Amino acid sequence: MTKHFKTVGIIGRYGDPGISPTIIEVSEHVQKLGLHVLLDEGTAELVREHKLEVASRQNIGRRCDLVIVVGGDGTLLNAARSLAEYGVSLLGINRGRLGFLTDISPAHIGERLDEILHGKYSSEERLLLRTYIEREGQNISESCAFNDVVVHKWDVARMIEFRTYINDQYVNTMRSDGLIVATPTGSTAYSLSGGGPILHPALQAMVLVPICPHTMSNRPIVVDAASVIRIEVSDRTRSPAQITCDGQINLGLVSGDHIIIRKEEKPVRLIHPLDHNYFDVLRAKLRWSEHPT
């Protein structure tokens, strides 16, 4: 066969030994097709009986043409951030709950892998965000986010105050529990719970969603993905605040900090079965097909 992929990485859900049978099934199926497999070193600690080459996340990024992620959406978010700079394609097998991103059912692993590894698949590029914290003119920390960057209060039942600028144009000063800046991928996550719109993943856009704003007229805003968003934590903010990226990475904030959020240079490349349909996913995951009772 024509090898569309030569080396395949496998990453499993962190700390979950229950994924071992699926990891073994996936690796054996890939090897039967004559492809080389690299197993993520964190995953290897959970899978006792294997004869696979173990590799760091960096080596997987450098050497693999495709990475298969076995877990839930959180596992794929983590993999996407860690592999962003390498441009490797990602394929998700759902062993979590919702499965917006990991769209292959464990019941159809063999069938779907055969199709995809023989070149029968669709691919898409998804937006990734990069966020920086500037303190007194110095960049003190940074991270990327596939779903969203959330500026929010920290363990205190008080609002925070901040000013928002888009492309250096002042937007507003807001008192609220925080602000969500989401990609189209993240528009079906925390942003949706906060009243934000669903953005089709093909859009090059970001959405800014206030979290419980003091002034109810503050509404979500959709902007071009090329925009640079700057959020300034007001000196009047006395409550502890922080940034959370994808619900997984936390960065502390103090009054006067500036948060810069912009589009990452390299997108995330996702692989899907040929019959993948985004609206099918929405209907299934958001239960749009259920009839009122």
C-alpha positions in Angstrom: 0.0 0.0 0.0 1.0 3.6 -0.3 2.1 4.8 3.1 0.4 8.1 3.8 2.0 7.9 7.3 5.2 6.1 8.2 5.7 6.7 12.0 2.7 6.9 14.3 2.8 8.2 17.9 0.3 7.1 20.5 -0.7 9.2 23.5 -3.1 8.0 26.2 -5.1 9.7 28.9 -3.0 10.7 31.8 -3.1 8.5 34.9 -5.7 6.1 33.6 -4.5 2.5 33.4 -8.0 1.5 32.1 -6.9 2.7 28.6 -4.3 0.0 28.3 -6.4 -2.5 26.2 -7.2 0.3 23.8 -3.6 1.3 23.5 -2.6 -2.2 22.8 -5.3 -2.7 20.2 -4.4 0.5 18.4 -0.7 -0.2 18.4 -1.1 -3.8 17.1 -3.4 -2.6 14.3 -1.0 0.1 13.2 1.9 -2.3 13.3 0.0 -4.9 11.2 -0.1 -2.2 8.4 3.7 -2.0 8.5 4.0 1.3 10.3 6.4 2.2 13.1 4.9 3.1 16.5 6.2 5.4 19.2 4.5 5.3 22.6 4.4 8.4 24.7 6.6 7.9 27.8 3.8 9.0 30.2 1.5 6.5 28.6 4.1 3.8 28.7 4.0 3.9 32.5 0.4 2.8 32.4 0.7 0.0 29.8 2.6 -2.8 31.4 2.8 -5.4 28.6 4.1 -3.8 25.4 7.2 -4.0 23.1 6.9 -0.5 21.7 9.6 2.1 21.4 9.0 4.7 24.1 9.6 8.4 23.3 9.3 11.8 24.8 6.6 14.2 23.6 9.3 16.2 21.8 10.6 13.1 20.0 7.1 12.1 19.0 6.6 15.6 17.6 9.9 15.5 15.6 9.5 11.9 14.2 5.8 11.2 13.8 3.6 11.9 10.8 0.5 11.1 12.8 -0.3 11.0 16.5 -3.3 9.0 17.8 -4.7 10.3 21.0 -6.6 7.8 23.2 -8.7 9.5 25.8 -11.2 12.4 26.1 -11.1 15.9 24.8 -8.8 17.0 27.6 -6.2 14.5 26.5 -6.3 15.9 23.0 -6.1 19.5 24.2 -3.0 18.6 26.1 -1.5 16.8 23.1 -2.3 19.6 20.8 -0.5 22.2 23.0 2.6 20.0 23.5 2.9 19.2 19.8 1.8 22.6 18.3 5.3 23.6 17.1 5.8 20.4 15.2 2.8 20.5 12.9 2.0 16.8 13.4 -1.5 15.6 12.5 -3.7 14.4 15.4 -6.4 11.7 15.4 -8.7 11.2 18.5 -10.2 7.9 19.8 -12.8 8.7 22.4 -12.3 7.1 25.8 -13.8 10.1 27.6 -17.2 11.6 28.0 -18.3 14.2 25.4 -15.8 13.6 22.6 -16.1 16.8 20.5 -12.5 16.3 19.4 -11.9 12.6 19.9 -14.5 11.5 17.4 -13.7 7.8 16.8 -15.6 5.3 18.9 -13.7 2.4 20.5 -16.2 0.1 18.8 -14.9 1.1 15.4 -11.2 1.4 15.9 -10.1 -1.3 13.4 -12.5 -0.1 10.6 -11.6 3.6 11.0 -7.8 3.0 11.3 -7.8 0.9 8.1 -9.6 3.7 6.2 -7.4 6.6 7.6 -4.1 4.8 7.4 -4.8 3.9 3.7 -5.4 7.6 3.0 -9.2 7.8 3.3 -9.6 10.7 5.6 -10.4 14.4 5.8 -8.2 17.0 7.6 -8.7 20.4 8.9 -6.6 23.2 10.5 -7.8 24.6 13.8 -6.8 27.9 15.5 -4.5 27.9 18.4 -3.9 30.9 20.8 -0.8 32.1 22.4 -1.0 34.2 25.6 1.6 36.2 27.5 1.6 37.9 30.8 3.5 41.2 31.0 4.5 42.7 34.4 6.2 46.0 34.6 7.2 45.7 30.9 8.7 42.2 31.2 7.2 39.0 29.8 7.0 36.8 32.9 5.1 33.7 31.6 3.3 32.4 28.5 1.3 29.4 27.3 -0.8 28.3 24.3 -4.4 27.3 24.4 -6.5 25.2 22.0 -9.9 25.9 23.6 -9.7 29.1 25.5 -7.9 31.5 27.7 -9.8 32.5 30.8 -9.0 35.5 33.0 -10.9 35.0 36.2 -11.0 35.6 40.0 -9.3 33.1 42.2 -10.9 31.6 45.3 -12.6 34.9 46.4 -16.3 35.7 45.9 -15.5 39.2 44.5 -15.4 40.6 41.0 -12.3 41.7 39.3 -11.9 44.8 37.2 -10.0 45.0 33.9 -9.8 46.9 30.7 -9.9 45.3 27.3 -8.2 46.5 24.1 -8.5 44.9 20.6 -5.7 45.9 18.2 -4.8 48.7 20.6 -8.3 50.1 20.4 -10.0 50.5 23.8 -13.2 48.4 24.1 -14.4 48.7 27.7 -13.7 48.5 31.4 -15.5 45.6 33.0 -16.2 44.4 36.5 -17.1 40.7 36.4 -16.0 37.3 37.5 -13.8 37.2 34.4 -13.5 37.0 30.7 -13.3 34.0 28.3 -11.3 34.3 25.0 -12.2 31.3 23.0 -11.2 29.8 19.6 -13.9 28.2 17.4 -12.9 24.9 18.9 -13.5 26.2 22.4 -16.8 27.9 21.5 -18.6 24.7 22.4 -16.8 24.5 25.8 -16.8 27.1 28.7 -17.7 29.8 26.3 -21.0 28.1 25.4 -21.8 27.7 29.1 -21.2 31.4 29.5 -23.7 32.3 26.8 -21.3 32.6 23.9 -22.1 31.7 20.3 -21.0 28.5 18.6 -18.4 29.3 15.9 -17.8 26.9 13.1 -14.3 25.5 13.3 -13.4 26.7 9.8 -13.8 30.3 10.9 -10.6 32.3 11.6 -12.1 34.1 14.6 -12.1 34.5 18.4 -15.0 35.2 20.7 -14.8 37.2 23.9 -17.4 36.2 26.5 -17.8 38.0 29.8 -18.3 35.8 32.9 -21.2 37.1 35.1 -20.6 40.8 34.3 -21.8 43.5 36.7 -23.4 45.4 33.8 -25.8 43.0 32.0 -25.4 44.9 28.7 -21.9 43.4 28.3 -22.3 40.8 25.6 -20.0 38.4 23.7 -17.9 39.9 20.9 -16.6 37.9 17.9 -13.4 39.3 16.3 -11.0 38.3 13.5 -8.4 35.8 14.5 -5.6 38.2 13.4 -6.6 40.5 16.2 -4.4 41.1 19.2 -6.3 41.2 22.4 -4.8 43.1 25.4 -6.4 42.8 28.9 -5.1 45.1 31.7 -5.9 44.1 35.2 -7.0 47.3 37.0 -5.0 48.7 39.9 -8.4 48.8 41.7 -8.6 45.0 41.6 -7.8 43.7 45.1 -9.0 40.1 44.7 -6.5 37.5 43.5 -6.9 36.6 39.8 -5.4 34.2 37.4 -5.3 33.0 33.8 -6.4 29.4 32.9 -5.5 27.9 29.5 -7.8 25.1 28.4 -8.7 24.5 32.1 -5.3 22.8 32.5 -2.7 25.5 32.9 -2.9 28.2 35.6 -0.9 31.4 35.6 -1.2 33.9 38.5 -2.0 37.6 38.1 -1.5 40.7 40.1 -3.0 44.2 39.8 -1.4 46.1 36.8 -0.6 42.9 34.8 -1.2 43.0 31.0 -2.4 39.9 29.2 -1.7 39.6 25.5 -3.6 37.0 23.5 -2.9 36.4 19.8 -3.2 33.7 17.1 -0.4 31.1 17.2 1.6 31.0 14.0 1.1 27.2 13.5 -2.4 25.8 13.6 -3.5 22.4 15.0 -4.1 19.8 12.2 -6.9 17.3 13.0 -7.6 14.1 11.1 -11.2 12.8 10.7 -12.9 9.9 9.0 -14.2 10.8 5.5 -17.8 10.9 6.7 -17.1 13.3 9.6 -19.8 16.0 9.8 -19.5 18.8 12.4 -23.2 19.3 12.6 -23.7 15.6 13.3 -21.3 16.1 16.2 -23.3 19.1 17.5 -26.6 17.2 17.2 -25.2 14.2 19.1 -23.2 16.0 21.8 -25.7 18.8 22.5 -28.7 16.5 22.1 -30.4 18.7 19.4 -32.2 15.6 18.0 -34.1 15.0 21.2 -37.8 15.7 21.1 -39.5 17.8 23.8 -41.4 15.7 26.3 
